[in-house]
Every structure is written in structure tokens, then in C-alpha cells.
Amino acid sequence: MCGAAIAGGLSKCPGCGESLASQAPKTRGVNLLTVLTVLGIGAILVALMLPNVRRARPAARRSQCKNNLKQIGLALHNYAQAYGALPPAYTIDGYGKPLHSWRTLILPYLDQRDLYEKIDLSKAWDDPVNAEACNRALPDFHCPSDAGPPNHTTYLACVASDGCFRPAEPRLLSEITDGLSNTLMVIEVPSDRAVPWMSPNDADGALILGISANSTLDHTGGTQAAFCDGSVRFLSADMPVAKRRAVISIAGGEPVDF
């Protein structure tokens, strides 16, 4: 009787007098409850996952930064194999003016030969003729944690009188008698010391020795560095000064314990 009443459009069953609204299917309420439950569970899962995502992002950037330095180390070794020595920290003109960084010289070994061939090596890195290349952002030279200009780099060579790189002169790997695995080649400096990647500016001993927990570091607790054997290590911001001096020196005979 109730089914007939519903079909006839009545509000009450003529047989029992019960409201037909109470007999209507309640699927709408059930479906809404299900949706709200699923949304609630989803919100809880997202809230639980967010801390892990936040932790993963710095780790991923640090991993990419390490890979950048590995590629740079490999490129330097390939350059040394081709030319018999590491490149000079920078080239100079006939008057001794710095022209181009070692970073420019290793471009062909970073799959950037086309860019390399567009650069006029007879003119300075900041000459207008080289402006297009200078403004190019190269991911291999840029730590993903560095918020600075994309055409800047924090990857600077160790340039010192007893260090791996020398101004305007190549360095034979055989001169590094302290051991390739114990000698610093390229270090990631604080982000406020970043330079344009084409710039012939690098890290001297004072800059490397001055890195501390108070520096503007792109990675919590320290910085990454490529060594002459191509390995990359994370150096603590609290690394003792004596140990830093030891890794800077290519032939000091100091013991280095990693």
C-alpha cells in the first residue's frame, strides 16, 4: 500500500497513516557520511605525511648538490686527462688581467660544448660579448638550496699557495703528494659568498678556514666539498681549523682522519 501511495504522489500512506518521508531511501545521508569519513581520513594522512615531506626536501636538495660536485670533479679529471694537468684557477691576458674561470674551461666535460664554443676566451668573462653566456643558468654549478641568482655559484675552487689550484698556472696531479683523497679541490662556500659562475673568483685559505656554524650555509650543519680523487664529503661547520689546513694543503704531510 505504501509503495502505491509513493507512486501516486501522496504524503501519507492511506492504509497506515505513516509519513512517507520516513520510508524514503536514506542513501543520501549514508553517502554524505561516507564522503566526510574519507575526507577526514585523507586529511589525517596528509597531516601525518607533511613532516616527512618537509624533511625529505632538504635531503633531496643536499643529494642533488652532492651530485653536482661529483659531476664537477669528474669533469676536472677528464680535463686533466686531456691536458695532462688540472686547469688554472683562471686564465689571464697579456697584462695579467684575469679572463676566465676554470668553470668555463671544463664546460666541454659537462656536456656544455655548444655554450663553450660561444664564449670568446680572448675577452674577459664580463665583456659584453660574453654577456649571454654569463647570464646562462647552469644547474651543475648551482646548489638547489641556494636562493641566490641562478647564474651564480657557491662551488669555488681551493686557490692557495699550497692549494690545489693556482692562478694562471695548471697543477699536475702528481704534485698532490698528501693523497688525492685527502686534498680539497672544490668547496661549497656560504651563499653570501656566491659569485657568477663565469667569474674568475674562488676560495682562498681564509675563506675556507672562516666557514663556521655562524656562516650562511645552504645545508644544516656544514658544507659539501669535492676532493682530488673525485669523492664528495660533507664537512661539518665545526671542523677544526687544523684539519681544514690539512685538507687545503697538497703536500704538507699532515695526517687527515675522516
C-alpha positions in Angstrom: 0.0 0.0 0.0 2.8 2.4 0.9 4.6 1.7 -2.4 1.4 2.6 -4.3 1.0 5.8 -2.2 4.5 6.9 -3.1 3.9 6.2 -6.7 0.7 8.2 -6.5 2.4 11.2 -5.0 0.7 11.0 -1.6 2.4 12.4 1.5 0.9 9.8 3.9 0.1 6.2 3.5 -3.8 5.9 3.3 -3.6 2.5 5.0 -1.4 3.1 8.0 -1.2 6.9 8.1 2.6 6.9 8.3 4.6 9.7 6.8 6.1 8.5 3.5 9.2 10.7 4.1 10.3 8.3 6.8 10.1 5.4 4.3 12.2 7.1 1.6 15.6 5.6 0.9 18.3 7.1 3.1 21.2 6.7 0.7 21.9 10.4 0.5 22.8 10.6 4.2 24.9 7.4 4.0 26.8 8.7 1.0 27.5 12.0 2.6 28.7 10.3 5.8 31.0 8.1 3.7 32.4 11.1 1.8 33.0 13.0 5.1 34.7 10.0 6.6 37.0 9.5 3.6 37.9 13.2 3.6 38.7 13.1 7.3 40.9 10.1 6.9 42.6 11.8 3.9 43.2 15.0 6.0 44.8 12.9 8.8 47.1 11.1 6.4 48.2 14.4 4.8 48.9 15.8 8.2 51.0 12.8 9.1 52.9 12.9 5.9 53.7 16.6 5.8 56.6 16.4 8.3 58.2 13.6 6.3 57.8 15.6 3.1 59.4 18.7 4.7 62.3 16.6 5.9 62.7 14.9 2.5 63.0 18.2 0.6 66.3 19.4 2.2 67.7 15.9 1.9 66.9 15.7 -1.8 68.5 19.1 -2.4 71.6 18.1 -0.5 71.7 14.9 -2.6 71.5 16.9 -5.8 74.2 19.3 -4.6 76.4 16.3 -3.9 75.8 15.0 -7.4 76.7 18.4 -8.9 80.0 18.3 -7.1 80.6 14.8 -8.3 80.0 15.9 -11.9 82.4 18.8 -11.5 85.0 16.5 -10.0 84.6 14.1 -12.9 84.9 17.0 -15.4 88.1 18.2 -13.8 89.6 14.7 -14.0 88.6 14.4 -17.7 90.2 17.8 -18.3 93.3 16.7 -16.6 93.4 13.5 -18.7 93.1 15.6 -21.9 95.6 18.3 -21.0 97.9 16.5 -18.5 97.0 18.7 -15.6 94.2 20.4 -13.8 93.2 23.8 -15.3 94.5 27.0 -13.8 92.1 28.8 -11.4 91.7 31.4 -14.2 93.3 32.4 -17.5 94.9 35.8 -18.0 95.6 38.2 -20.8 98.9 39.7 -21.8 98.7 42.2 -19.0 97.9 39.7 -16.3 94.3 40.6 -16.1 92.1 37.6 -15.2 89.9 36.5 -18.1 88.1 33.1 -17.5 87.5 30.8 -14.6 88.3 27.1 -14.5 84.5 26.6 -14.6 84.4 27.9 -18.1 87.3 25.7 -19.1 85.6 22.5 -18.1 82.3 23.2 -19.9 83.0 20.7 -22.7 83.3 18.0 -20.0 79.9 18.9 -18.5 78.1 18.4 -21.9 78.2 22.1 -22.5 80.5 22.3 -25.5 78.0 24.3 -27.5 78.0 27.0 -24.8 81.8 26.8 -24.5 82.2 27.5 -28.2 80.1 30.6 -28.0 82.4 32.2 -25.4 85.2 34.5 -26.6 88.1 33.3 -24.4 90.2 36.3 -25.6 87.8 38.7 -23.9 87.1 38.9 -20.2 84.2 36.9 -18.7 82.2 40.1 -18.1 82.8 41.6 -21.5 79.6 42.4 -23.3 80.4 39.9 -26.0 80.1 37.1 -23.3 77.0 38.5 -21.6 74.7 35.9 -23.0 76.8 33.0 -21.7 77.4 34.8 -18.3 73.7 35.1 -17.7 73.0 31.5 -18.5 71.9 29.4 -15.5 73.8 26.1 -15.3 72.3 23.6 -12.9 75.7 21.8 -12.5 77.1 25.0 -10.9 74.1 25.9 -8.7 73.2 24.2 -5.5 69.4 23.8 -5.4 69.3 25.0 -1.8 70.9 28.4 -2.8 68.2 31.0 -3.2 70.6 33.4 -5.0 70.6 34.3 -8.7 70.5 31.1 -10.8 73.6 32.2 -12.8 75.7 32.4 -9.5 77.6 29.5 -7.9 78.8 28.6 -4.4 81.1 26.0 -5.8 84.6 27.6 -5.6 88.0 26.0 -6.1 90.6 26.0 -3.4 93.1 28.6 -4.6 96.1 28.9 -2.3 99.8 28.9 -2.5 99.8 25.4 -1.2 96.4 24.5 -2.5 95.0 22.5 -5.4 94.5 25.4 -7.9 96.9 28.1 -8.8 96.2 31.4 -10.6 97.1 31.3 -14.3 99.0 28.0 -13.9 97.9 24.4 -14.2 98.5 21.9 -11.4 99.9 18.4 -12.0 98.0 15.7 -10.1 101.4 14.2 -9.3 102.2 17.3 -7.2 99.5 16.4 -4.8 101.6 14.2 -2.5 99.3 14.3 0.5 97.0 11.9 -1.3 94.1 12.7 -3.7 91.5 11.6 -1.2 92.9 13.9 1.5 93.2 17.1 -0.6 90.4 19.6 -1.1 89.6 20.5 -4.7 86.3 22.4 -4.8 84.2 23.5 -1.8 80.7 24.8 -1.4 81.0 28.2 0.3 78.3 30.1 2.2 75.6 31.5 0.0 76.5 35.1 0.7 79.9 34.4 -0.9 78.4 33.2 -4.2 79.8 34.6 -7.5 78.7 34.5 -11.1 79.8 31.1 -12.4 81.9 32.6 -15.1 83.7 34.9 -12.6 87.4 34.1 -12.0 86.9 34.3 -8.3 87.3 31.4 -5.9 88.0 30.5 -2.3 91.3 31.3 -0.7 92.5 29.8 2.6 91.0 32.5 4.7 87.5 31.9 3.3 87.7 28.2 3.8 89.1 28.4 7.3 86.4 31.0 8.2 83.4 28.8 7.5 81.6 28.2 10.7 78.2 27.5 12.2 77.5 31.2 12.0 78.0 31.3 8.2 75.1 31.5 5.8 75.1 27.8 4.9 72.8 26.2 2.4 72.8 22.9 4.3 72.3 22.5 8.0 75.4 21.8 10.0 78.0 22.1 7.3 79.0 22.3 3.6 79.9 19.9 0.8 83.3 19.5 -0.8 84.9 17.7 -3.7 88.3 16.1 -3.1 91.0 15.4 -5.7 90.1 11.8 -6.0 86.6 12.8 -7.2 84.9 11.9 -3.9 82.5 14.3 -2.2 82.3 14.7 1.6 80.1 16.7 3.9 82.4 18.9 6.1 81.0 19.9 9.4 80.8 23.6 10.1 82.6 22.8 13.4 85.5 21.1 11.6 88.7 22.0 13.5 90.9 24.7 11.8 94.0 22.4 11.9 92.1 19.7 9.9 90.9 22.3 7.4 94.5 23.5 6.9 95.5 19.8 6.3 92.9 19.3 3.6 93.8 22.6 1.9 97.5 21.7 1.6 98.6 19.4 -1.2 102.0 18.5 0.2 102.1 19.4 3.9 102.3 15.8 5.1 99.7 16.5 7.8 97.6 13.4 8.8 94.0 13.7 7.8 91.4 11.5 9.6 87.9 11.3 8.1 
